[in-house]
Amino acid sequence: MTLFPTSDTPRVFAEPLGVDFSEALVAGLRTRLAGQPPEAIARVTILVNTRRMERRLREVFLATGHGFLPKLLLVSDPAALCPTNPLPNAVSPLHLRLTVSHLVGRLLDAAPDLAPRSAAFDLAGSLCDLLGEMQEERVPTSALKAIETGTLSAHWERSLTFLDIVTRYLALDGAHPELITPEARQAAALNALFARWDAHPPQDPILVAGSTGSRGPTLRLMERIASLPQGALILPGVDQTLSPTLWRSLVAQGSEDHPQFRYAALCDGVGIDPAQLPQWSTHSPNAPERTRLLSLALRPAPVTDQWRAEGPALRPDLAAATDGMTLLEARTPRTEAITIALRLRQAVEDGTRAALISPDRVLTRQVTSALNRWGITPDDSAGAPLGLSAPGRLLRMVAQMMGRPMTPERLLALLKHPLTHSARDDRGQHLLFTRNLELDLLRRGCPFPDRTTVTQWLKDRKTPTPETLPTWVAWLCDLLDLCAAEAPDRPLADHLRAHIALCERLCAGPDAAGAGELWEKAPGIEAASTIAALRTDAGQDGPDMTLAEYGTILSTVLQAGEVREPFTGHGNVMIWGAMEARVQGADLVILAGLNDGVWPDLPTPDPWMNRKMRMDAGLRTPDRRIGLSAHDFQQAIAGKQVWLTRSLRDAEAETVPSRWLNRLTNLLRGLAPEGPDALRAMTDRATPWTLQAEALDRPETTTPRAPRPAPAPVLATRPRQLSVTRIQTLIRDPYAIYAANVLNLRALDPLRQTPDAPLRGTIIHAVMDRFTAATQDGLPADPLPLFERILTDTLTEQAPWPAARRLWRAKLMRIAPQFLARETERRAHATPALTEERGRITLPEIDFTLSAEADRIDTLPDGRVWIYDYKTGQIPSAKVQTFFDRQMPLEALIVEGGGFKTLGVRDVVGMTYIGLGSAAKDLEVDMNPVVDDTQVDLLPETRAGLIRLIRSYDNPDQGYISHRAMDGVTYESDYAHLARRGEWDDTAPATLIRVGREENAP
């Protein structure tokens, strides 16, 4: 079959920017087959770069009418062109990575100073990528050792240590067929194909369409096909405005970051002039003026002086060039996503085919979520990451929990997962039990729930126990035991078997068979396929690994998977990656996320070689990726209607615009006056859409700010009993007393108990209580060993965090000698009478009860007492004691009133704060302080002040003001959100709010 006339010149055709490549390809082929029988097209082979393009070509062919289809193959699978030549199957990428990981692990075991053992799998991944690239670009290992490293010689020697051990087992010539890589198999397939073509050149047409030749094997295949008797290359998005001089300069200067460099290198390799490439079809580009503008804006850096020379010639056409372009610079990523969704929604209403193109998957997911508001599901070419699906999240969570103490938040996340307990019909009951467990046990303080704590919760329940609860608790306890069980180092297959068994039991529920919904629907099917592949690649035997290493491998495998739902999205709303957009067209194209680091993306960190070393070795440099991304941008921006969008800020800081967008806007600003006017018109076209997006989340009515509250409840509901510590709260933040004692509101403890300062204080108080009880009859000659033993035992019982135990023990033991020395002095004058005992008295003048829990009270030989209070934090200053913190004097009032049954009525001779913080120091309370330049007797003055304070709140017009006198701007209250703090500040006047009504009120 003859499609082209005989010629010795390689056949390379071009399609200009702004042309729907797939439609142009089909139209050009139909034109060349005119007059030939219908079956002639079936003898044509077209090699495409993606499955997406293959499907698109089928659609276009079918749209032109019924008939035969050409053979559509992938350019990355040359073995399909030579099916009669059998080749060994390539090892799967995961199996290869596991094998290399084992080799790297052995090296790290022998030389632990090279890298941590936990990095073996990640290092293996980068090594496999490097090995595949070397095979693709035909770089021998000798090229690596010949690299001139200069000052990096020490680093390179360490890198070669890894590279040598890999290449020793995986030779680049494919000498080990049982470990042949996909890249080596592709190279072998090319060699076999070329040998066959040398003997018998194919006579039927073979076309390569849509590829840029960015990879070595693809470039070799394209160069060979271009020279076949009926072979041809059809290049998409060729800039036909570049001069021959500029084409030659791209190759001469190695401008790999230019969008047209790959075409210049390809044409140079086959010996043709890229400026003279014939067009494959007769289709006209959408906006030739815009193509000229972008071509000038994206000129290589060494020739940007051409802006001044060629820029003025663009001025008459700037309006036409930018007429179909809209520039959106949103304030936040959310505004950008919602604005894009609004424009796509409008496209649906207008019946316009629209495509969103962006490498930022977070942004595209935000747009998809925003479109859901109107019931629009876009046709997303990428799908969703398997690791973020319900089965993926569950598998990762369980892997992270195995072999580790269970924490409350992990347990609740596991129990509330939508797949947990999914094999039974009573999942609602399961969620009810989970909620009760959370409220009744975990939030009372349980840092690591286990079988003992959950079983005790079941025994302590005061409400009637449902019949299914014991079975549920037994199921949960078994799961906790399996999660907490220490797993020895073992092969990956054994870890995987135990892991999957645990996940299936979790999803099944109590006394249920199967795995629930774990392996169902599209995410479950994909997860099952991924796990099956991992099980196959892992094999039955393999090197032992830790649970942490297994978790890393599993997470990596799951994140690499993609879930594609079986239903098709809206036919007119597509989300494409840059590669899919190369060969497809749409009426509206939105290029989103045009910020540096996204378009182009940041280069992948290379732990082995820098840019110069890669160039010296003949490997691909980051500039090539930038050039390919620039070509995608140049193609997409040549559409009929184009939106360019970016956000001015991300979650952390201001963003930097993409270098291509920056070049375009800078060029326009320099072409005054037409350029700035055109740029202003581009941004003005986005303004109405941005305003509409911001209005979507704006409430219809504005709620006025809440005033600073001072609720005044009826007198009958006001508290008539407070502890001595709550008196300070009544002075500083009366609203907290109102919320706790009138509304009866209590803040829930944090879900996860942490080794914080309050817990440290509680534990130290317990240590002091035990030490005092153990030495009630007197201190030993050397009390330090006893103190240390009591401290160690208490920390072991009450602080289940090894790091916190060591830290707290070290801090307290550092000050222990000073504390014990002063304790010896204290014992010489008095004897401990009580510790951690509660007492209370009633003041008849105001009918008010005052309570306290004394840390320690000692009795003197004459019967009087001395009060001590342990402070693990800062000891209150004299001014704070005078105006706010009257805890010790109030406690003394209870002692002198006979409120402590162990003591009876006693006189208080003194009070001391015992500091147990960063330093051991005692602060004795002045029993006769000076208040307002007058020396007073502390206890009578304290009693009088307490009576005045309580009487002031017996006034119906006295409200409980919020944040009356905080202890600094960092003062925290459990009820600040209830008081709507943030809508008012501390300078705002309080607003009296009457709560309830007196019984005798009209």
DALINTA-V567715 format. One record per residue. N is the residue number from 1. OMEGA is omega in whole degrees, 0 to 359 (* if undefined). Layout:
n=N omega=OMEGA
n=N omega=OMEGA
This chain:
n=1 omega=182
n=2 omega=176
n=3 omega=181
n=4 omega=173
n=5 omega=181
n=6 omega=181
n=7 omega=176
n=8 omega=181
n=9 omega=177
n=10 omega=183
n=11 omega=176
n=12 omega=179
n=13 omega=182
n=14 omega=167
n=15 omega=186
n=16 omega=174
n=17 omega=179
n=18 omega=179
n=19 omega=173
n=20 omega=190
n=21 omega=183
n=22 omega=179
n=23 omega=179
n=24 omega=179
n=25 omega=181
n=26 omega=181
n=27 omega=179
n=28 omega=179
n=29 omega=178
n=30 omega=180
n=31 omega=183
n=32 omega=179
n=33 omega=181
n=34 omega=180
n=35 omega=179
n=36 omega=182
n=37 omega=184
n=38 omega=182
n=39 omega=182
n=40 omega=182
n=41 omega=181
n=42 omega=179
n=43 omega=179
n=44 omega=176
n=45 omega=179
n=46 omega=176
n=47 omega=181
n=48 omega=187
n=49 omega=182
n=50 omega=174
n=51 omega=180
n=52 omega=178
n=53 omega=177
n=54 omega=179
n=55 omega=180
n=56 omega=179
n=57 omega=177
n=58 omega=179
n=59 omega=182
n=60 omega=178
n=61 omega=181
n=62 omega=179
n=63 omega=180
n=64 omega=179
n=65 omega=180
n=66 omega=179
n=67 omega=179
n=68 omega=176
n=69 omega=173
n=70 omega=174
n=71 omega=181
n=72 omega=181
n=73 omega=178
n=74 omega=180
n=75 omega=179
n=76 omega=181
n=77 omega=181
n=78 omega=179
n=79 omega=179
n=80 omega=177
n=81 omega=182
n=82 omega=187
n=83 omega=183
n=84 omega=181
n=85 omega=184
n=86 omega=177
n=87 omega=177
n=88 omega=178
n=89 omega=179
n=90 omega=176
n=91 omega=180
n=92 omega=180
n=93 omega=180
n=94 omega=179
n=95 omega=178
n=96 omega=181
n=97 omega=177
n=98 omega=179
n=99 omega=180
n=100 omega=178
n=101 omega=177
n=102 omega=179
n=103 omega=179
n=104 omega=179
n=105 omega=177
n=106 omega=178
n=107 omega=181
n=108 omega=175
n=109 omega=180
n=110 omega=181
n=111 omega=185
n=112 omega=180
n=113 omega=181
n=114 omega=182
n=115 omega=176
n=116 omega=183
n=117 omega=181
n=118 omega=181
n=119 omega=186
n=120 omega=184
n=121 omega=178
n=122 omega=177
n=123 omega=179
n=124 omega=178
n=125 omega=179
n=126 omega=177
n=127 omega=178
n=128 omega=177
n=129 omega=180
n=130 omega=180
n=131 omega=179
n=132 omega=178
n=133 omega=178
n=134 omega=178
n=135 omega=178
n=136 omega=183
n=137 omega=178
n=138 omega=178
n=139 omega=180
n=140 omega=179
n=141 omega=178
n=142 omega=179
n=143 omega=179
n=144 omega=182
n=145 omega=181
n=146 omega=183
n=147 omega=175
n=148 omega=185
n=149 omega=180
n=150 omega=183
n=151 omega=181
n=152 omega=185
n=153 omega=181
n=154 omega=179
n=155 omega=182
n=156 omega=177
n=157 omega=177
n=158 omega=179
n=159 omega=180
n=160 omega=177
n=161 omega=177
n=162 omega=184
n=163 omega=182
n=164 omega=184
n=165 omega=178
n=166 omega=183
n=167 omega=177
n=168 omega=181
n=169 omega=183
n=170 omega=181
n=171 omega=183
n=172 omega=182
n=173 omega=178
n=174 omega=183
n=175 omega=180
n=176 omega=185
n=177 omega=179
n=178 omega=179
n=179 omega=181
n=180 omega=182
n=181 omega=176
n=182 omega=180
n=183 omega=178
n=184 omega=177
n=185 omega=178
n=186 omega=178
n=187 omega=178
n=188 omega=178
n=189 omega=177
n=190 omega=180
n=191 omega=179
n=192 omega=180
n=193 omega=181
n=194 omega=177
n=195 omega=178
n=196 omega=180
n=197 omega=177
n=198 omega=181
n=199 omega=183
n=200 omega=180
n=201 omega=179
n=202 omega=181
n=203 omega=177
n=204 omega=183
n=205 omega=173
n=206 omega=183
n=207 omega=170
n=208 omega=187
n=209 omega=172
n=210 omega=181
n=211 omega=179
n=212 omega=180
n=213 omega=184
n=214 omega=180
n=215 omega=185
n=216 omega=180
n=217 omega=179
n=218 omega=179
n=219 omega=179
n=220 omega=180
n=221 omega=181
n=222 omega=179
n=223 omega=181
n=224 omega=181
n=225 omega=179
n=226 omega=182
n=227 omega=178
n=228 omega=181
n=229 omega=179
n=230 omega=178
n=231 omega=180
n=232 omega=174
n=233 omega=177
n=234 omega=187
n=235 omega=179
n=236 omega=171
n=237 omega=178
n=238 omega=179
n=239 omega=183
n=240 omega=178
n=241 omega=181
n=242 omega=179
n=243 omega=176
n=244 omega=179
n=245 omega=181
n=246 omega=176
n=247 omega=181
n=248 omega=182
n=249 omega=179
n=250 omega=179
n=251 omega=183
n=252 omega=183
n=253 omega=180
n=254 omega=184
n=255 omega=184
n=256 omega=180
n=257 omega=177
n=258 omega=184
n=259 omega=183
n=260 omega=185
n=261 omega=183
n=262 omega=178
n=263 omega=178
n=264 omega=180
n=265 omega=179
n=266 omega=180
n=267 omega=177
n=268 omega=180
n=269 omega=181
n=270 omega=174
n=271 omega=176
n=272 omega=183
n=273 omega=181
n=274 omega=179
n=275 omega=183
n=276 omega=182
n=277 omega=177
n=278 omega=178
n=279 omega=183
n=280 omega=183
n=281 omega=177
n=282 omega=181
n=283 omega=179
n=284 omega=179
n=285 omega=183
n=286 omega=187
n=287 omega=180
n=288 omega=178
n=289 omega=179
n=290 omega=177
n=291 omega=178
n=292 omega=180
n=293 omega=181
n=294 omega=179
n=295 omega=179
n=296 omega=182
n=297 omega=185
n=298 omega=177
n=299 omega=179
n=300 omega=183
n=301 omega=182
n=302 omega=184
n=303 omega=178
n=304 omega=173
n=305 omega=178
n=306 omega=175
n=307 omega=181
n=308 omega=184
n=309 omega=186
n=310 omega=183
n=311 omega=181
n=312 omega=180
n=313 omega=180
n=314 omega=187
n=315 omega=181
n=316 omega=184
n=317 omega=184
n=318 omega=180
n=319 omega=179
n=320 omega=181
n=321 omega=185
n=322 omega=184
n=323 omega=181
n=324 omega=183
n=325 omega=177
n=326 omega=180
n=327 omega=179
n=328 omega=173
n=329 omega=185
n=330 omega=181
n=331 omega=182
n=332 omega=175
n=333 omega=179
n=334 omega=178
n=335 omega=178
n=336 omega=182
n=337 omega=182
n=338 omega=178
n=339 omega=177
n=340 omega=180
n=341 omega=178
n=342 omega=180
n=343 omega=177
n=344 omega=177
n=345 omega=177
n=346 omega=178
n=347 omega=178
n=348 omega=180
n=349 omega=181
n=350 omega=184
n=351 omega=182
n=352 omega=176
n=353 omega=186
n=354 omega=180
n=355 omega=173
n=356 omega=181
n=357 omega=178
n=358 omega=173
n=359 omega=182
n=360 omega=183
n=361 omega=176
n=362 omega=179
n=363 omega=181
n=364 omega=176
n=365 omega=176
n=366 omega=178
n=367 omega=178
n=368 omega=178
n=369 omega=179
n=370 omega=179
n=371 omega=180
n=372 omega=178
n=373 omega=182
n=374 omega=177
n=375 omega=180
n=376 omega=176
n=377 omega=182
n=378 omega=175
n=379 omega=185
n=380 omega=183
n=381 omega=187
n=382 omega=185
n=383 omega=181
n=384 omega=179
n=385 omega=179
n=386 omega=181
n=387 omega=179
n=388 omega=177
n=389 omega=181
n=390 omega=177
n=391 omega=180
n=392 omega=179
n=393 omega=180
n=394 omega=180
n=395 omega=180
n=396 omega=180
n=397 omega=182
n=398 omega=179
n=399 omega=179
n=400 omega=182
n=401 omega=185
n=402 omega=177
n=403 omega=181
n=404 omega=175
n=405 omega=181
n=406 omega=177
n=407 omega=182
n=408 omega=183
n=409 omega=176
n=410 omega=180
n=411 omega=181
n=412 omega=177
n=413 omega=180
n=414 omega=183
n=415 omega=181
n=416 omega=179
n=417 omega=185
n=418 omega=179
n=419 omega=180
n=420 omega=177
n=421 omega=185
n=422 omega=179
n=423 omega=182
n=424 omega=181
n=425 omega=184
n=426 omega=178
n=427 omega=177
n=428 omega=177
n=429 omega=177
n=430 omega=180
n=431 omega=177
n=432 omega=177
n=433 omega=179
n=434 omega=179
n=435 omega=179
n=436 omega=178
n=437 omega=180
n=438 omega=184
n=439 omega=188
n=440 omega=186
n=441 omega=190
n=442 omega=183
n=443 omega=170
n=444 omega=177
n=445 omega=178
n=446 omega=187
n=447 omega=183
n=448 omega=180
n=449 omega=179
n=450 omega=183
n=451 omega=183
n=452 omega=183
n=453 omega=180
n=454 omega=177
n=455 omega=179
n=456 omega=177
n=457 omega=179
n=458 omega=181
n=459 omega=185
n=460 omega=182
n=461 omega=180
n=462 omega=179
n=463 omega=178
n=464 omega=184
n=465 omega=175
n=466 omega=184
n=467 omega=184
n=468 omega=184
n=469 omega=178
n=470 omega=177
n=471 omega=179
n=472 omega=180
n=473 omega=178
n=474 omega=177
n=475 omega=180
n=476 omega=180
n=477 omega=177
n=478 omega=178
n=479 omega=179
n=480 omega=178
n=481 omega=180
n=482 omega=179
n=483 omega=185
n=484 omega=183
n=485 omega=179
n=486 omega=180
n=487 omega=178
n=488 omega=174
n=489 omega=183
n=490 omega=181
n=491 omega=181
n=492 omega=181
n=493 omega=179
n=494 omega=175
n=495 omega=183
n=496 omega=181
n=497 omega=180
n=498 omega=181
n=499 omega=182
n=500 omega=178
n=501 omega=179
n=502 omega=180
n=503 omega=181
n=504 omega=178
n=505 omega=178
n=506 omega=182
n=507 omega=182
n=508 omega=184
n=509 omega=183
n=510 omega=174
n=511 omega=180
n=512 omega=180
n=513 omega=178
n=514 omega=182
n=515 omega=179
n=516 omega=181
n=517 omega=185
n=518 omega=186
n=519 omega=183
n=520 omega=180
n=521 omega=186
n=522 omega=179
n=523 omega=180
n=524 omega=178
n=525 omega=179
n=526 omega=178
n=527 omega=179
n=528 omega=178
n=529 omega=180
n=530 omega=179
n=531 omega=178
n=532 omega=178
n=533 omega=178
n=534 omega=180
n=535 omega=179
n=536 omega=182
n=537 omega=181
n=538 omega=182
n=539 omega=179
n=540 omega=180
n=541 omega=179
n=542 omega=181
n=543 omega=176
n=544 omega=178
n=545 omega=179
n=546 omega=176
n=547 omega=179
n=548 omega=178
n=549 omega=177
n=550 omega=179
n=551 omega=178
n=552 omega=180
n=553 omega=182
n=554 omega=180
n=555 omega=179
n=556 omega=181
n=557 omega=181
n=558 omega=180
n=559 omega=180
n=560 omega=181
n=561 omega=179
n=562 omega=179
n=563 omega=177
n=564 omega=181
n=565 omega=183
n=566 omega=181
n=567 omega=180
n=568 omega=179
n=569 omega=181
n=570 omega=185
n=571 omega=183
n=572 omega=179
n=573 omega=182
n=574 omega=169
n=575 omega=184
n=576 omega=164
n=577 omega=184
n=578 omega=182
n=579 omega=179
n=580 omega=183
n=581 omega=184
n=582 omega=191
n=583 omega=179
n=584 omega=182
n=585 omega=178
n=586 omega=179
n=587 omega=178
n=588 omega=179
n=589 omega=178
n=590 omega=176
n=591 omega=189
n=592 omega=178
n=593 omega=184
n=594 omega=175
n=595 omega=179
n=596 omega=187
n=597 omega=175
n=598 omega=173
n=599 omega=353
n=600 omega=179
n=601 omega=180
n=602 omega=180
n=603 omega=178
n=604 omega=179
n=605 omega=179
n=606 omega=182
n=607 omega=188
n=608 omega=188
n=609 omega=174
n=610 omega=185
n=611 omega=182
n=612 omega=180
n=613 omega=178
n=614 omega=178
n=615 omega=180
n=616 omega=181
n=617 omega=182
n=618 omega=179
n=619 omega=180
n=620 omega=179
n=621 omega=176
n=622 omega=181
n=623 omega=181
n=624 omega=178
n=625 omega=179
n=626 omega=179
n=627 omega=178
n=628 omega=177
n=629 omega=177
n=630 omega=178
n=631 omega=176
n=632 omega=179
n=633 omega=182
n=634 omega=178
n=635 omega=185
n=636 omega=184
n=637 omega=180
n=638 omega=180
n=639 omega=182
n=640 omega=177
n=641 omega=186
n=642 omega=171
n=643 omega=174
n=644 omega=186
n=645 omega=175
n=646 omega=175
n=647 omega=182
n=648 omega=179
n=649 omega=168
n=650 omega=184
n=651 omega=187
n=652 omega=187
n=653 omega=175
n=654 omega=181
n=655 omega=178
n=656 omega=181
n=657 omega=176
n=658 omega=183
n=659 omega=181
n=660 omega=176
n=661 omega=178
n=662 omega=179
n=663 omega=182
n=664 omega=181
n=665 omega=178
n=666 omega=178
n=667 omega=180
n=668 omega=180
n=669 omega=181
n=670 omega=181
n=671 omega=182
n=672 omega=358
n=673 omega=185
n=674 omega=183
n=675 omega=178
n=676 omega=178
n=677 omega=179
n=678 omega=179
n=679 omega=179
n=680 omega=178
n=681 omega=178
n=682 omega=180
n=683 omega=180
n=684 omega=180
n=685 omega=179
n=686 omega=186
n=687 omega=180
n=688 omega=179
n=689 omega=179
n=690 omega=179
n=691 omega=179
n=692 omega=178
n=693 omega=180
n=694 omega=180
n=695 omega=181
n=696 omega=183
n=697 omega=180
n=698 omega=179
n=699 omega=182
n=700 omega=179
n=701 omega=180
n=702 omega=178
n=703 omega=180
n=704 omega=180
n=705 omega=178
n=706 omega=177
n=707 omega=175
n=708 omega=190
n=709 omega=169
n=710 omega=184
n=711 omega=180
n=712 omega=180
n=713 omega=178
n=714 omega=187
n=715 omega=184
n=716 omega=182
n=717 omega=182
n=718 omega=187
n=719 omega=176
n=720 omega=178
n=721 omega=177
n=722 omega=174
n=723 omega=183
n=724 omega=178
n=725 omega=180
n=726 omega=176
n=727 omega=176
n=728 omega=177
n=729 omega=178
n=730 omega=179
n=731 omega=187
n=732 omega=185
n=733 omega=182
n=734 omega=181
n=735 omega=178
n=736 omega=176
n=737 omega=178
n=738 omega=183
n=739 omega=185
n=740 omega=189
n=741 omega=178
n=742 omega=179
n=743 omega=179
n=744 omega=179
n=745 omega=178
n=746 omega=178
n=747 omega=175
n=748 omega=176
n=749 omega=176
n=750 omega=181
n=751 omega=180
n=752 omega=176
n=753 omega=183
n=754 omega=178
n=755 omega=183
n=756 omega=183
n=757 omega=178
n=758 omega=179
n=759 omega=177
n=760 omega=178
n=761 omega=179
n=762 omega=181
n=763 omega=180
n=764 omega=175
n=765 omega=178
n=766 omega=178
n=767 omega=181
n=768 omega=179
n=769 omega=180
n=770 omega=180
n=771 omega=180
n=772 omega=179
n=773 omega=181
n=774 omega=182
n=775 omega=182
n=776 omega=181
n=777 omega=178
n=778 omega=179
n=779 omega=174
n=780 omega=181
n=781 omega=176
n=782 omega=185
n=783 omega=186
n=784 omega=179
n=785 omega=178
n=786 omega=179
n=787 omega=181
n=788 omega=180
n=789 omega=179
n=790 omega=178
n=791 omega=181
n=792 omega=180
n=793 omega=181
n=794 omega=178
n=795 omega=179
n=796 omega=182
n=797 omega=192
n=798 omega=180
n=799 omega=184
n=800 omega=178
n=801 omega=184
n=802 omega=182
n=803 omega=179
n=804 omega=179
n=805 omega=181
n=806 omega=182
n=807 omega=182
n=808 omega=179
n=809 omega=180
n=810 omega=181
n=811 omega=182
n=812 omega=179
n=813 omega=178
n=814 omega=181
n=815 omega=183
n=816 omega=180
n=817 omega=179
n=818 omega=179
n=819 omega=183
n=820 omega=177
n=821 omega=179
n=822 omega=177
n=823 omega=176
n=824 omega=178
n=825 omega=180
n=826 omega=181
n=827 omega=179
n=828 omega=183
n=829 omega=185
n=830 omega=181
n=831 omega=179
n=832 omega=180
n=833 omega=179
n=834 omega=175
n=835 omega=176
n=836 omega=179
n=837 omega=180
n=838 omega=177
n=839 omega=181
n=840 omega=173
n=841 omega=177
n=842 omega=176
n=843 omega=186
n=844 omega=182
n=845 omega=184
n=846 omega=181
n=847 omega=184
n=848 omega=181
n=849 omega=179
n=850 omega=182
n=851 omega=180
n=852 omega=171
n=853 omega=186
n=854 omega=174
n=855 omega=182
n=856 omega=175
n=857 omega=179
n=858 omega=177
n=859 omega=177
n=860 omega=180
n=861 omega=182
n=862 omega=177
n=863 omega=177
n=864 omega=186
n=865 omega=176
n=866 omega=184
n=867 omega=177
n=868 omega=176
n=869 omega=180
n=870 omega=178
n=871 omega=175
n=872 omega=176
n=873 omega=182
n=874 omega=176
n=875 omega=183
n=876 omega=179
n=877 omega=181
n=878 omega=180
n=879 omega=178
n=880 omega=178
n=881 omega=183
n=882 omega=190
n=883 omega=187
n=884 omega=190
n=885 omega=179
n=886 omega=185
n=887 omega=183
n=888 omega=177
n=889 omega=178
n=890 omega=176
n=891 omega=178
n=892 omega=176
n=893 omega=179
n=894 omega=178
n=895 omega=183
n=896 omega=176
n=897 omega=179
n=898 omega=184
n=899 omega=178
n=900 omega=186
n=901 omega=181
n=902 omega=185
n=903 omega=191
n=904 omega=180
n=905 omega=180
n=906 omega=173
n=907 omega=179
n=908 omega=182
n=909 omega=181
n=910 omega=180
n=911 omega=183
n=912 omega=169
n=913 omega=176
n=914 omega=182
n=915 omega=179
n=916 omega=179
n=917 omega=181
n=918 omega=178
n=919 omega=179
n=920 omega=179
n=921 omega=180
n=922 omega=177
n=923 omega=181
n=924 omega=181
n=925 omega=179
n=926 omega=181
n=927 omega=178
n=928 omega=183
n=929 omega=176
n=930 omega=180
n=931 omega=181
n=932 omega=177
n=933 omega=180
n=934 omega=177
n=935 omega=185
n=936 omega=172
n=937 omega=193
n=938 omega=189
n=939 omega=176
n=940 omega=180
n=941 omega=178
n=942 omega=179
n=943 omega=180
n=944 omega=179
n=945 omega=178
n=946 omega=179
n=947 omega=178
n=948 omega=182
n=949 omega=183
n=950 omega=179
n=951 omega=179
n=952 omega=178
n=953 omega=169
n=954 omega=176
n=955 omega=181
n=956 omega=182
n=957 omega=178
n=958 omega=180
n=959 omega=178
n=960 omega=186
n=961 omega=180
n=962 omega=176
n=963 omega=182
n=964 omega=183
n=965 omega=185
n=966 omega=177
n=967 omega=180
n=968 omega=183
n=969 omega=179
n=970 omega=180
n=971 omega=181
n=972 omega=178
n=973 omega=177
n=974 omega=186
n=975 omega=181
n=976 omega=180
n=977 omega=178
n=978 omega=178
n=979 omega=179
n=980 omega=177
n=981 omega=188
n=982 omega=171
n=983 omega=175
n=984 omega=178
n=985 omega=188
n=986 omega=176
n=987 omega=183
n=988 omega=177
n=989 omega=180
n=990 omega=178
n=991 omega=180
n=992 omega=181
n=993 omega=181
n=994 omega=184
n=995 omega=179
n=996 omega=181
n=997 omega=179
n=998 omega=184
n=999 omega=183
n=1000 omega=181
n=1001 omega=181
n=1002 omega=*
